Amino acid sequence: MKDEEKIIVLDFGSQYTQLIARRIREIGVYSEIYPFNLSIARISELKPKGIILSGGPSNVYRLDSPLPEKEIFNLNIPILGICYGLQLICYMMGGIVEPTSTREFGKAEMNILDTSTIFSGLNNQITVWMSHSDVVTKLPEGFKKIASTEYSEYCAIANTDKSIYGLQFHPEVVHTHRGLDIFKNFIFKICQCEGKWNPKYFIENKINEIRELVQGKKVICALSGGVDSSVLAFLMQKAIGKNLYCFHIDNGLMREGESESIVKRFREEFKFQLDYIDGSELFLRRLVGITDPEMKRKIIGSTFIEIFEKEAMKLGNVDYLAQGTLYPDVIESSSHKRVSAKIKTHHNVGGLPEKMHLKLIEPFRELFKDEVRKIGAELNIPPDILNRHPFPGPGLAVRIIGEITDNKLNMLRQADSIFISEIKKAGIYDEIWQAFAVLLPVQTVGVMGDERTYENVVALRAVTSIDGMTADWYKIPMDVLEKISNRIINEVRGINRVVYDVSSKPPATIEWE
């Protein structure tokens, strides 16, 4: 965001990198994640109040280990290294890092020797979360030890003259006691941030940015009716008013009655300029015979853009397409910003065609789902929209494993509708981050009315989460699961077996494809 105090996080591949950024935002300071090799020129241009070096799976002494430019330590910008980041500071500034025979993974008791700076206000001993197999054996000149554990003599280090600090543990995870306070000390006491970043501040800044970018031109908005696109539409309308043109494209992969209810509500209740486009025939025709999930996403993404560009031409003088892309979409779809592998392509990120006539506006690209919900609340969007479970852009295409057919879509719509209606009746819908049914490419033997059946299997998935980056399966009461299973088998022709997914993320993802 422009002209705003920010902390930048350089990513060395840690599974917790995005959690660092979240913790900083939670305490009122904007943060962004950048690749570990971000240039010194770009860092200077960003004008961060502080820099955090993330953890990572590498060893600093290897020839292929990721390293930042050495000049980063001479920018007079406070630096905090976490785990690999601490080892990096020591290694690059003249200390020694070596493998250890006694690794530390999990909880450890840390003794604090200096409570004057980053550990201000903490007790002399706290529980921290470790994850490392290398240790610092010699500090660089100008550094001192400020905390230790049984197996890590230099568990925390400081060079107060240069405002450079290192922590061998992970303060960003909940297992570290007082981790948020450690971040507060670094950000407010050391980086001298004021902490003004909040939903209201975000909205004001984004509205100004959008107006400055658009300059009175028309913008079309992809409005699916989900949380992200709905909050986006409200924000865009507040920013540019009648220059916003919303399109709802029915791709034939929506849930039961969904498109009709979304269009009616946004037109009649919220007074949006909203066009309904029935593209179901085109989407489903292009998906015939396609079984690979990545191919499904790419076909759906490119078809969306094709339709949007076609509709935009009818309006004339349209340069921009607004999308509700979130940060987890970017992380999972691309490895260019991170030292990690691509997990899957999101249709609105990696599924976009290389050549596109419309320029993208993605105000939430660096935000998480719960942050978008807070922004929506600030915009006075009704709770039933903000609390809606996430629904993937490719819709039911990624909840039908294998080829998509009309018959499979009908079965899945009915099963999913029953599932959602029953968890709402049970009063547990709002306790669940996301719930849905998946149609499996499996048929099993059953018995109905004394006759043998050989029909389809549906898997039910319900998870709890904060931001979609990690998730635990939700413990639906047995009597509720039993009722859901009975209803699906009795009411949906073609399904004779229901199973419940008890996988967490990681190692599984939330969606099956």
SEKOLDREN-561751 format. One record per residue (C-alpha): residue in three letters; x, y, z. Coordinates in nm, 4 decimals. Layout:
BEGIN
PT   residu       east      north         up
PT      Ala          X          Y          Z
...
! end
This chain:
BEGIN
PT   residu       east      north         up
PT      Met     0.0000     0.0000     0.0000
PT      Lys     0.1219     0.3493    -0.0800
PT      Asp     0.2741     0.5949     0.1713
PT      Glu     0.2139     0.3693     0.4696
PT      Glu     0.4332     0.2266     0.7424
PT      Lys     0.5018    -0.1346     0.6610
PT      Ile     0.7104    -0.4300     0.7649
PT      Ile     0.8385    -0.6519     0.4852
PT      Val     0.8971    -1.0237     0.5304
PT      Leu     1.1622    -1.1850     0.3105
PT      Asp     1.0609    -1.5440     0.2430
PT      Phe     1.3200    -1.8214     0.2640
PT      Gly     1.0653    -2.1010     0.2271
PT      Ser     0.9239    -2.1453     0.5759
PT      Gln     0.5797    -2.3017     0.6121
PT      Tyr     0.5118    -2.0225     0.8626
PT      Thr     0.6046    -1.7228     0.6459
PT      Gln     0.2452    -1.6156     0.5846
PT      Leu     0.1788    -1.6509     0.9567
PT      Ile     0.4467    -1.3896     1.0306
PT      Ala     0.2709    -1.1408     0.8046
PT      Arg    -0.0629    -1.2183     0.9713
PT      Arg     0.0742    -1.1617     1.3217
PT      Ile     0.2099    -0.8211     1.2230
PT      Arg    -0.1217    -0.7151     1.0715
PT      Glu    -0.3044    -0.8355     1.3821
PT      Ile    -0.1217    -0.5727     1.5860
PT      Gly    -0.2067    -0.2921     1.3445
PT      Val     0.0869    -0.2682     1.1043
PT      Tyr     0.0692    -0.3551     0.7351
PT      Ser     0.3068    -0.6283     0.6184
PT      Glu     0.3945    -0.7805     0.2840
PT      Ile     0.5893    -1.0911     0.1845
PT      Tyr     0.8621    -1.0710    -0.0785
PT      Pro     1.1135    -1.3212    -0.2203
PT      Phe     1.4384    -1.3622    -0.0273
PT      Asn     1.6442    -1.2065    -0.3095
PT      Leu     1.4511    -0.8779    -0.3242
PT      Ser     1.6924    -0.6153    -0.4524
PT      Ile     1.8341    -0.3442    -0.2294
PT      Ala     1.6941    -0.0857    -0.4707
PT      Arg     1.3444    -0.2290    -0.4335
PT      Ile     1.3751    -0.2449    -0.0542
PT      Ser     1.4772     0.1212    -0.0485
PT      Glu     1.1826     0.2066    -0.2724
PT      Leu     0.9403     0.0278    -0.0380
PT      Lys     1.0738     0.2250     0.2623
PT      Pro     0.9912    -0.0426     0.5219
PT      Lys     1.0065     0.0409     0.8904
PT      Gly     1.1511    -0.3036     0.9502
PT      Ile     1.2581    -0.6244     0.7760
PT      Ile     1.1900    -0.9807     0.8934
PT      Leu     1.3920    -1.2725     0.7565
PT      Ser     1.1750    -1.5853     0.7670
PT      Gly     1.2691    -1.9385     0.8530
PT      Gly     1.3351    -2.1968     0.5851
PT      Pro     1.4406    -2.5570     0.5174
PT      Ser     1.7908    -2.4764     0.3837
PT      Asn     2.1308    -2.4785     0.5520
PT      Val     2.3092    -2.1433     0.5324
PT      Tyr     2.6513    -2.3018     0.4676
PT      Arg     2.5404    -2.4874     0.1528
PT      Leu     2.6453    -2.3419    -0.1830
PT      Asp     2.2855    -2.3339    -0.3094
PT      Ser     2.1300    -2.1842     0.0045
PT      Pro     1.9063    -1.8777    -0.0470
PT      Leu     2.0789    -1.5585     0.0667
PT      Pro     1.9780    -1.1905     0.0496
PT      Glu     2.2102    -0.9179    -0.0707
PT      Lys     2.4702    -0.8506     0.2010
PT      Glu     2.4066    -0.4753     0.1805
PT      Ile     2.0735    -0.5375     0.3542
PT      Phe     2.2558    -0.5202     0.6885
PT      Asn     2.3800    -0.1667     0.6153
PT      Leu     2.0454    -0.0014     0.5347
PT      Asn     1.9890     0.1284     0.8889
PT      Ile     1.6554    -0.0554     0.8896
PT      Pro     1.5787    -0.2790     1.1919
PT      Ile     1.6045    -0.6490     1.1067
PT      Leu     1.4615    -0.9552     1.2815
PT      Gly     1.5800    -1.3011     1.1736
PT      Ile     1.3665    -1.6013     1.2667
PT      Cys     1.5170    -1.9549     1.2785
PT      Tyr     1.6979    -1.9773     0.9416
PT      Gly     1.6894    -1.5965     0.9487
PT      Leu     1.8966    -1.5899     1.2696
PT      Gln     2.1485    -1.8342     1.1229
PT      Leu     2.1613    -1.6240     0.8078
PT      Ile     2.2486    -1.3092     1.0038
PT      Cys     2.5298    -1.4885     1.1862
PT      Tyr     2.6659    -1.6580     0.8756
PT      Met     2.6660    -1.3479     0.6552
PT      Met     2.8053    -1.1165     0.9226
PT      Gly     3.1042    -1.3304     1.0220
PT      Gly     2.9696    -1.5819     1.2734
PT      Ile     2.9700    -1.9617     1.2485
PT      Val     2.6721    -2.1927     1.1924
PT      Glu     2.7146    -2.5700     1.2133
PT      Pro     2.4978    -2.8837     1.2068
PT      Thr     2.4228    -3.0293     1.5476
PT      Ser     2.3795    -3.3872     1.6625
PT      Thr     2.1056    -3.2779     1.9019
PT      Arg     1.8227    -3.1268     1.6989
PT      Glu     1.5416    -2.9210     1.8498
PT      Phe     1.1869    -2.9747     1.7237
PT      Gly     0.8825    -2.8753     1.9231
PT      Lys     0.8574    -2.7052     2.2613
PT      Ala     1.1621    -2.5866     2.4543
PT      Glu     1.2156    -2.3777     2.7674
PT      Met     1.4068    -2.0590     2.6926
PT      Asn     1.5972    -1.8581     2.9512
PT      Ile     1.5987    -1.4836     2.8815
PT      Leu     1.9165    -1.2990     2.9791
PT      Asp     1.8191    -0.9480     2.8643
PT      Thr     1.4681    -0.8040     2.8906
PT      Ser     1.5561    -0.4511     2.7803
PT      Thr     1.4671    -0.4703     2.4093
PT      Ile     1.2864    -0.7400     2.2122
PT      Phe     1.1962    -0.9342     2.5298
PT      Ser     1.0753    -0.6282     2.7187
PT      Gly     0.7985    -0.7094     2.9682
PT      Leu     0.8529    -1.0880     2.9518
PT      Asn     0.9426    -1.3251     3.2341
PT      Asn     1.2932    -1.4687     3.2545
PT      Gln     1.1746    -1.8038     3.1197
PT      Ile     0.9148    -1.8787     2.8508
PT      Thr     0.8135    -2.1772     2.6378
PT      Val     0.9094    -2.1449     2.2707
PT      Trp     0.8623    -2.3529     1.9556
PT      Met     1.1755    -2.4876     1.7867
PT      Ser     1.2333    -2.6391     1.4433
PT      His     1.6024    -2.6610     1.3530
PT      Ser     1.8993    -2.8958     1.3096
PT      Asp     2.1743    -2.6311     1.2775
PT      Val     2.3041    -2.4058     1.5547
PT      Val     2.5100    -2.0903     1.5857
PT      Thr     2.8434    -2.1725     1.7497
PT      Lys     3.0093    -1.8314     1.7210
PT      Leu     2.8501    -1.4862     1.7132
PT      Pro     2.9520    -1.2141     1.4675
PT      Glu     3.1318    -0.9100     1.6036
PT      Gly     2.8969    -0.6605     1.7729
PT      Phe     2.6356    -0.9233     1.8709
PT      Lys     2.5496    -1.0535     2.2150
PT      Lys     2.3508    -1.3474     2.3465
PT      Ile     2.0158    -1.2445     2.4987
PT      Ala     1.8520    -1.5892     2.5469
PT      Ser     1.9387    -1.9585     2.5436
PT      Thr     1.7886    -2.3071     2.5728
PT      Glu     1.9397    -2.6375     2.6781
PT      Tyr     2.0509    -2.7166     2.3234
PT      Ser     2.0795    -2.3674     2.1690
PT      Glu     2.3278    -2.1463     2.3477
PT      Tyr     2.2501    -1.8579     2.1115
PT      Cys     1.8743    -1.8937     2.1006
PT      Ala     1.8310    -1.5163     2.0700
PT      Ile     2.0913    -1.2583     1.9750
PT      Ala     2.1076    -0.8819     1.9384
PT      Asn     2.3199    -0.6072     1.7883
PT      Thr     2.1505    -0.3063     1.9461
PT      Asp     2.3738    -0.0549     1.7655
PT      Lys     2.2490    -0.1812     1.4273
PT      Ser     1.9008    -0.2844     1.5554
PT      Ile     1.9518    -0.6378     1.4250
PT      Tyr     1.7968    -0.9244     1.6203
PT      Gly     1.7782    -1.2995     1.5737
PT      Leu     1.5516    -1.5664     1.7220
PT      Gln     1.6198    -1.9373     1.6817
PT      Phe     1.2564    -2.0157     1.7701
PT      His     0.9277    -1.9277     1.5951
PT      Pro     0.7380    -1.6464     1.7723
PT      Glu     0.4679    -1.6521     1.5034
PT      Val     0.3191    -1.9900     1.6080
PT      Val     0.0722    -2.0159     1.8963
PT      His     0.2944    -2.2716     2.0734
PT      Thr     0.5413    -1.9934     2.1598
PT      His     0.4215    -1.8142     2.4730
PT      Arg     0.4104    -1.4362     2.4423
PT      Gly     0.5057    -1.4568     2.0751
PT      Leu     0.2776    -1.1669     1.9851
PT      Asp     0.4404    -0.9552     2.2561
PT      Ile     0.7809    -1.0264     2.1052
PT      Phe     0.6541    -0.8995     1.7695
PT      Lys     0.5061    -0.5930     1.9387
PT      Asn     0.8411    -0.5125     2.0986
PT      Phe     1.0186    -0.5404     1.7661
PT      Ile     0.7589    -0.3446     1.5697
PT      Phe     0.6711    -0.0697     1.8168
PT      Lys     0.9822    -0.0310     2.0345
PT      Ile     1.2527    -0.1115     1.7795
PT      Cys     1.0950    -0.0203     1.4423
PT      Gln     0.9011     0.2725     1.5938
PT      Cys     0.5771     0.1899     1.4121
PT      Glu     0.2532     0.3608     1.5186
PT      Gly     0.0116     0.0792     1.4326
PT      Lys    -0.2605     0.2550     1.2361
PT      Trp    -0.3432    -0.0256     0.9942
PT      Asn    -0.7014    -0.1545     1.0339
PT      Pro    -0.9998    -0.2285     0.8063
PT      Lys    -1.1124     0.1356     0.7975
PT      Tyr    -0.7626     0.2537     0.7109
PT      Phe    -0.7336    -0.0166     0.4415
PT      Ile    -1.0649     0.0880     0.2846
PT      Glu    -0.9722     0.4564     0.2727
PT      Asn    -0.6329     0.3822     0.1160
PT      Lys    -0.7702     0.1371    -0.1400
PT      Ile    -1.0498     0.3703    -0.2457
PT      Asn    -0.7952     0.6448    -0.3120
PT      Glu    -0.5676     0.4040    -0.5004
PT      Ile    -0.8547     0.2723    -0.7149
PT      Arg    -0.9792     0.6213    -0.8024
PT      Glu    -0.6285     0.7337    -0.8926
PT      Leu    -0.5750     0.4251    -1.1093
PT      Val    -0.9118     0.4181    -1.2867
PT      Gln    -0.9390     0.7920    -1.3607
PT      Gly    -1.3119     0.7807    -1.4323
PT      Lys    -1.2995     0.4768    -1.6619
PT      Lys    -1.5388     0.1828    -1.6442
PT      Val    -1.4514    -0.1284    -1.4455
PT      Ile    -1.6184    -0.4662    -1.4687
PT      Cys    -1.6328    -0.6862    -1.1641
PT      Ala    -1.6522    -1.0624    -1.1484
PT      Leu    -1.9313    -1.1135    -0.8952
PT      Ser    -1.9763    -1.4777    -0.7972
PT      Gly    -2.1702    -1.3917    -0.4815
PT      Gly    -1.9091    -1.5372    -0.2461
PT      Val    -1.7400    -1.3454     0.0363
PT      Asp    -1.4405    -1.2210    -0.1643
PT      Ser    -1.6224    -1.1018    -0.4745
PT      Ser    -1.9089    -0.9519    -0.2721
PT      Val    -1.6771    -0.7454    -0.0506
PT      Leu    -1.4851    -0.6473    -0.3637
PT      Ala    -1.8041    -0.5282    -0.5342
PT      Phe    -1.9063    -0.3158    -0.2348
PT      Leu    -1.5579    -0.1643    -0.2129
PT      Met    -1.5451    -0.0908    -0.5865
PT      Gln    -1.8934     0.0650    -0.5826
PT      Lys    -1.7900     0.2879    -0.2939
PT      Ala    -1.4794     0.3909    -0.4895
PT      Ile    -1.6178     0.4482    -0.8410
PT      Gly    -1.9985     0.4388    -0.8140
PT      Lys    -2.1786     0.4064    -1.1481
PT      Asn    -1.8554     0.3282    -1.3333
PT      Leu    -1.8730    -0.0211    -1.1838
PT      Tyr    -2.0414    -0.2855    -1.3970
PT      Cys    -2.0858    -0.6256    -1.2321
PT      Phe    -2.1235    -0.9486    -1.4228
PT      His    -2.2395    -1.2751    -1.2795
PT      Ile    -2.1465    -1.5613    -1.5080
PT      Asp    -2.3337    -1.8839    -1.4561
PT      Asn    -2.0788    -2.1450    -1.5619
PT      Gly    -2.3149    -2.4358    -1.5093
PT      Leu    -2.1045    -2.5396    -1.2100
PT      Met    -2.2888    -2.3475    -0.9395
PT      Arg    -2.4848    -2.4997    -0.6533
PT      Glu    -2.8603    -2.5465    -0.6505
PT      Gly    -3.0475    -2.2192    -0.7176
PT      Glu    -2.7355    -2.0172    -0.6412
PT      Ser    -2.7036    -1.7935    -0.9466
PT      Glu    -3.0691    -1.6910    -0.9436
PT      Ser    -3.0663    -1.5884    -0.5763
PT      Ile    -2.7373    -1.3952    -0.6072
PT      Val    -2.8536    -1.1938    -0.9080
PT      Lys    -3.1897    -1.1110    -0.7519
PT      Arg    -3.0403    -0.9944    -0.4225
PT      Phe    -2.7640    -0.7770    -0.5652
PT      Arg    -2.9992    -0.6142    -0.8133
PT      Glu    -3.3004    -0.5572    -0.5888
PT      Glu    -3.1569    -0.5189    -0.2374
PT      Phe    -2.8135    -0.3669    -0.3063
PT      Lys    -2.9000    -0.1813    -0.6314
PT      Phe    -2.5927    -0.2939    -0.8279
PT      Gln    -2.5589    -0.2649    -1.2040
PT      Leu    -2.5465    -0.6390    -1.2594
PT      Asp    -2.5713    -0.8388    -1.5793
PT      Tyr    -2.6456    -1.2107    -1.5708
PT      Ile    -2.4652    -1.4168    -1.8328
PT      Asp    -2.5546    -1.7801    -1.8877
PT      Gly    -2.2312    -1.9364    -2.0065
PT      Ser    -2.3109    -2.2867    -1.8846
PT      Glu    -2.3317    -2.4441    -2.2310
PT      Leu    -1.9895    -2.3061    -2.3331
PT      Phe    -1.8157    -2.4051    -2.0099
PT      Leu    -1.9583    -2.7563    -1.9993
PT      Arg    -1.8846    -2.8147    -2.3676
PT      Arg    -1.5187    -2.7225    -2.3163
PT      Leu    -1.4953    -2.9496    -2.0133
PT      Val    -1.6198    -3.2612    -2.1932
PT      Gly    -1.3704    -3.5433    -2.1447
PT      Ile    -1.1430    -3.3382    -1.9161
PT      Thr    -1.0356    -3.5219    -1.6009
PT      Asp    -0.7141    -3.3451    -1.4990
PT      Pro    -0.7920    -3.0861    -1.2240
PT      Glu    -0.5256    -2.8403    -1.3425
PT      Met    -0.6697    -2.8508    -1.6934
PT      Lys    -1.0205    -2.7945    -1.5549
PT      Arg    -0.9039    -2.4827    -1.3711
PT      Lys    -0.7193    -2.3424    -1.6712
PT      Ile    -1.0161    -2.4004    -1.9058
PT      Ile    -1.2563    -2.2381    -1.6605
PT      Gly    -1.0207    -1.9440    -1.5948
PT      Ser    -0.9585    -1.8691    -1.9619
PT      Thr    -1.3289    -1.9070    -2.0472
PT      Phe    -1.4231    -1.6618    -1.7718
PT      Ile    -1.1818    -1.4036    -1.9098
PT      Glu    -1.2973    -1.4633    -2.2667
PT      Ile    -1.6579    -1.3940    -2.1671
PT      Phe    -1.5635    -1.0902    -1.9583
PT      Glu    -1.3637    -0.9382    -2.2418
PT      Lys    -1.6495    -1.0005    -2.4840
PT      Glu    -1.8987    -0.8324    -2.2498
PT      Ala    -1.6563    -0.5463    -2.1825
PT      Met    -1.6389    -0.4678    -2.5536
PT      Lys    -2.0154    -0.4106    -2.5529
PT      Leu    -1.9749    -0.1431    -2.2850
PT      Gly    -1.6915     0.0379    -2.4614
PT      Asn    -1.3966     0.2143    -2.2932
PT      Val    -1.3403    -0.0609    -2.0352
PT      Asp    -0.9804    -0.1201    -1.9337
PT      Tyr    -1.0114    -0.2980    -1.6007
PT      Leu    -1.1379    -0.6217    -1.4515
PT      Ala    -1.1720    -0.6346    -1.0708
PT      Gln    -1.1214    -0.9713    -0.9016
PT      Gly    -1.1421    -1.0883    -0.5420
PT      Thr    -0.8127    -1.2786    -0.5477
PT      Leu    -0.6787    -1.3549    -0.1983
PT      Tyr    -0.3280    -1.4161    -0.0723
PT      Pro    -0.3711    -1.7961    -0.0214
PT      Asp    -0.4744    -1.8154    -0.3909
PT      Val    -0.1484    -1.6440    -0.4881
PT      Ile     0.0630    -1.8610    -0.2563
PT      Glu    -0.0871    -2.1883    -0.3791
PT      Ser    -0.0857    -2.0915    -0.7466
PT      Ser     0.2661    -1.9587    -0.7834
PT      Ser     0.6149    -2.0252    -0.6592
PT      His     0.7766    -1.7136    -0.8052
PT      Lys     0.7327    -1.5174    -0.4817
PT      Arg     0.8368    -1.8015    -0.2553
PT      Val     1.1005    -2.0713    -0.2162
PT      Ser     0.8323    -2.3381    -0.2288
PT      Ala     0.6394    -2.5505    -0.4719
PT      Lys     0.3142    -2.4683    -0.6484
PT      Ile     0.0277    -2.6609    -0.4890
PT      Lys    -0.2487    -2.5964    -0.7408
PT      Thr    -0.3621    -2.3349    -0.9876
PT      His    -0.6492    -2.1109    -0.8837
PT      His    -0.8667    -2.0251    -1.1816
PT      Asn    -0.8410    -1.6524    -1.1114
PT      Val    -0.4615    -1.6540    -1.0689
PT      Gly    -0.2647    -1.9234    -1.2499
PT      Gly    -0.5596    -2.0030    -1.4744
PT      Leu    -0.5566    -1.6650    -1.6469
PT      Pro    -0.4418    -1.6527    -2.0098
PT      Glu    -0.0993    -1.5035    -2.0838
PT      Lys    -0.2451    -1.2369    -2.3130
PT      Met    -0.5355    -1.0468    -2.1687
PT      His    -0.6834    -0.7187    -2.2907
PT      Leu    -0.8176    -0.6172    -1.9502
PT      Lys    -0.5927    -0.4947    -1.6704
PT      Leu    -0.6537    -0.6526    -1.3313
PT      Ile    -0.7544    -0.4739    -1.0132
PT      Glu    -0.7047    -0.7053    -0.7143
PT      Pro    -0.7346    -0.5042    -0.3902
PT      Phe    -0.7279    -0.8153    -0.1675
PT      Arg    -0.4329    -0.9886    -0.3310
PT      Glu    -0.2236    -0.9658    -0.0119
PT      Leu    -0.5100    -1.0365     0.2325
PT      Phe    -0.6482    -1.3433     0.4044
PT      Lys    -1.0141    -1.4450     0.4164
PT      Asp    -1.0744    -1.3316     0.7750
PT      Glu    -0.9226    -0.9909     0.6934
PT      Val    -1.1603    -0.9542     0.3987
PT      Arg    -1.4515    -1.0397     0.6274
PT      Lys    -1.3445    -0.7604     0.8667
PT      Ile    -1.3305    -0.5182     0.5736
PT      Gly    -1.6785    -0.6339     0.4702
PT      Ala    -1.8100    -0.5691     0.8207
PT      Glu    -1.6653    -0.2179     0.8052
PT      Leu    -1.8551    -0.1733     0.4753
PT      Asn    -2.1781    -0.2853     0.6518
PT      Ile    -2.2265    -0.5940     0.4373
PT      Pro    -2.4893    -0.8296     0.5872
PT      Pro    -2.3449    -1.1083     0.8077
PT      Asp    -2.5072    -1.3881     0.6082
PT      Ile    -2.2905    -1.2895     0.3106
PT      Leu    -1.9718    -1.2409     0.5139
PT      Asn    -2.0139    -1.5709     0.7011
PT      Arg    -2.0786    -1.7715     0.3861
PT      His    -1.8469    -2.0679     0.3423
PT      Pro    -1.5824    -2.0318     0.0704
PT      Phe    -1.6813    -2.1674    -0.2702
PT      Pro    -1.4092    -2.2225    -0.5314
PT      Gly    -1.4169    -2.0259    -0.8553
PT      Pro    -1.4256    -2.3448    -1.0651
PT      Gly    -1.7300    -2.4444    -0.8611
PT      Leu    -1.8459    -2.8035    -0.8691
PT      Ala    -1.5900    -2.8846    -1.1393
PT      Val    -1.3299    -2.9481    -0.8699
PT      Arg    -1.5755    -3.1375    -0.6522
PT      Ile    -1.6468    -3.3952    -0.9188
PT      Ile    -1.3394    -3.6144    -0.9375
PT      Gly    -1.2938    -3.7072    -1.3017
PT      Glu    -1.5068    -3.6111    -1.6006
PT      Ile    -1.7970    -3.3692    -1.5546
PT      Thr    -2.1424    -3.4697    -1.6824
PT      Asp    -2.4935    -3.3323    -1.6330
PT      Asn    -2.5918    -3.6407    -1.4351
PT      Lys    -2.2960    -3.6063    -1.1978
PT      Leu    -2.3669    -3.2360    -1.1501
PT      Asn    -2.7289    -3.3068    -1.0600
PT      Met    -2.6318    -3.5751    -0.8068
PT      Leu    -2.3692    -3.3539    -0.6448
PT      Arg    -2.5983    -3.0492    -0.6272
PT      Gln    -2.8639    -3.2489    -0.4434
PT      Ala    -2.6156    -3.4128    -0.2042
PT      Asp    -2.4442    -3.0829    -0.1281
PT      Ser    -2.7759    -2.9070    -0.0694
PT      Ile    -2.8809    -3.1732     0.1811
PT      Phe    -2.5448    -3.1543     0.3602
PT      Ile    -2.5503    -2.7763     0.3984
PT      Ser    -2.9168    -2.7615     0.4992
PT      Glu    -2.8638    -3.0205     0.7744
PT      Ile    -2.5591    -2.8534     0.9288
PT      Lys    -2.7552    -2.5277     0.9313
PT      Lys    -3.0464    -2.7020     1.1028
PT      Ala    -2.8015    -2.8448     1.3581
PT      Gly    -2.6742    -2.4926     1.4308
PT      Ile    -2.3116    -2.5731     1.3438
PT      Tyr    -2.2766    -2.3971     1.0055
PT      Asp    -2.1007    -2.0936     1.1557
PT      Glu    -1.8599    -2.3153     1.3521
PT      Ile    -1.7319    -2.4608     1.0243
PT      Trp    -1.4931    -2.2785     0.7894
PT      Gln    -1.6016    -2.4768     0.4842
PT      Ala    -1.8325    -2.7695     0.4205
PT      Phe    -1.9168    -2.9428     0.0945
PT      Ala    -1.9780    -3.2728    -0.0795
PT      Val    -1.7459    -3.4399    -0.3311
PT      Leu    -1.8575    -3.6931    -0.5915
PT      Leu    -1.5987    -3.9694    -0.6186
PT      Pro    -1.5133    -4.1696    -0.9336
PT      Val    -1.5991    -4.4858    -0.7439
PT      Gln    -1.8991    -4.7149    -0.7514
PT      Thr    -1.9770    -4.9638    -0.4768
PT      Val    -2.2192    -5.2479    -0.4166
PT      Gly    -2.5258    -5.1710    -0.2062
PT      Val    -2.8628    -5.3159    -0.1193
PT      Met    -3.1878    -5.1236    -0.1619
PT      Gly    -3.5279    -5.2879    -0.1331
PT      Asp    -3.3707    -5.6364    -0.1343
PT      Glu    -3.2068    -5.5579    -0.4669
PT      Arg    -2.8376    -5.5192    -0.5458
PT      Thr    -2.7201    -5.1714    -0.6439
PT      Tyr    -2.3904    -5.0567    -0.7919
PT      Glu    -2.3855    -4.6814    -0.7512
PT      Asn    -2.1777    -4.3758    -0.6660
PT      Val    -1.9973    -4.2638    -0.3503
PT      Val    -2.0141    -3.9131    -0.2026
PT      Ala    -1.7531    -3.7824     0.0396
PT      Leu    -1.8464    -3.5115     0.2884
PT      Arg    -1.5830    -3.2551     0.3876
PT      Ala    -1.6070    -3.0049     0.6759
PT      Val    -1.3108    -2.8170     0.8216
PT      Thr    -1.2254    -2.5466     1.0724
PT      Ser    -0.9683    -2.2835     0.9835
PT      Ile    -0.8734    -1.9183     1.0270
PT      Asp    -0.7272    -1.8305     0.6898
PT      Gly    -0.7458    -2.1449     0.4744
PT      Met    -0.3700    -2.2014     0.4927
PT      Thr    -0.4121    -2.4762     0.7527
PT      Ala    -0.7275    -2.6614     0.8523
PT      Asp    -0.8574    -2.9340     1.0851
PT      Trp    -1.1504    -3.1611     1.0087
PT      Tyr    -1.4660    -3.0715     1.1990
PT      Lys    -1.6156    -3.3255     1.4391
PT      Ile    -1.9757    -3.3338     1.3197
PT      Pro    -2.1963    -3.5058     1.5812
PT      Met    -2.2692    -3.8665     1.4891
PT      Asp    -2.6469    -3.8216     1.4891
PT      Val    -2.6146    -3.5305     1.2440
PT      Leu    -2.3843    -3.7300     1.0163
PT      Glu    -2.6254    -4.0224     1.0296
PT      Lys    -2.9180    -3.8025     0.9269
PT      Ile    -2.7194    -3.6462     0.6407
PT      Ser    -2.6110    -3.9881     0.5141
PT      Asn    -2.9641    -4.1300     0.5298
PT      Arg    -3.1123    -3.8334     0.3462
PT      Ile    -2.8528    -3.8359     0.0676
PT      Ile    -2.8852    -4.2098     0.0059
PT      Asn    -3.2659    -4.2015     0.0201
PT      Glu    -3.3215    -3.8818    -0.1778
PT      Val    -3.0427    -3.8731    -0.4382
PT      Arg    -3.0775    -4.1331    -0.7092
PT      Gly    -2.7422    -4.2809    -0.8069
PT      Ile    -2.5707    -4.2592    -0.4655
PT      Asn    -2.5616    -4.5573    -0.2299
PT      Arg    -2.2682    -4.4733    -0.0011
PT      Val    -2.1560    -4.1676     0.2016
PT      Val    -1.8115    -4.1285     0.3604
PT      Tyr    -1.6635    -3.8524     0.5798
PT      Asp    -1.3205    -3.6985     0.5143
PT      Val    -1.1119    -3.6779     0.8346
PT      Ser    -0.7939    -3.5348     0.6782
PT      Ser    -0.6334    -3.2120     0.7960
PT      Lys    -0.4430    -2.9521     0.5912
PT      Pro    -0.1554    -3.0231     0.5649
PT      Pro    -0.1046    -3.2935     0.4473
PT      Ala    -0.4313    -3.2790     0.2505
PT      Thr    -0.5741    -2.9644     0.0925
PT      Ile    -0.9260    -2.8498     0.1792
PT      Glu    -1.0641    -2.9093    -0.1702
PT      Trp    -1.0053    -3.2490    -0.3275
PT      Glu    -0.8873    -3.1030    -0.6588
! end
